[in-house]
Amino acid sequence: MADLVIKITCPVCNKDFSKKAKDLKDGAVIECPQCGEKTTIRGTMFTDMIENLEKGGGHA
């Protein structure tokens, strides 16, 4: 997969930041660079999204 960049909005400070998709996986903990809030990617949401993109799926 190419270096797909995911935009993430912090649930606490509402600031956007980006992470490379290859650096993320289900269960990963990501930290907001603005406020330091840590968020866990839960379930299979991320894996399901990547699989859909790899199959050529578009936006819902």
ChimeraX attribute file (.defattr): number of C-alpha atoms within 10 A of each C-alpha:
attribute: neighborCount
match mode: 1-to-1
recipient: residues
	/A:1	8
	/A:2	7
	/A:3	10
	/A:4	12
	/A:5	13
	/A:6	13
	/A:7	12
	/A:8	14
	/A:9	13
	/A:10	20
	/A:11	12
	/A:12	13
	/A:13	12
	/A:14	12
	/A:15	13
	/A:16	13
	/A:17	15
	/A:18	12
	/A:19	14
	/A:20	12
	/A:21	16
	/A:22	13
	/A:23	11
	/A:24	15
	/A:25	17
	/A:26	14
	/A:27	14
	/A:28	14
	/A:29	13
	/A:30	17
	/A:31	14
	/A:32	20
	/A:33	13
	/A:34	13
	/A:35	12
	/A:36	12
	/A:37	14
	/A:38	14
	/A:39	15
	/A:40	12
	/A:41	15
	/A:42	12
	/A:43	11
	/A:44	11
	/A:45	12
	/A:46	17
	/A:47	14
	/A:48	12
	/A:49	12
	/A:50	17
	/A:51	11
	/A:52	13
	/A:53	13
	/A:54	10
	/A:55	9
	/A:56	8
	/A:57	11
	/A:58	7
	/A:59	5
	/A:60	3
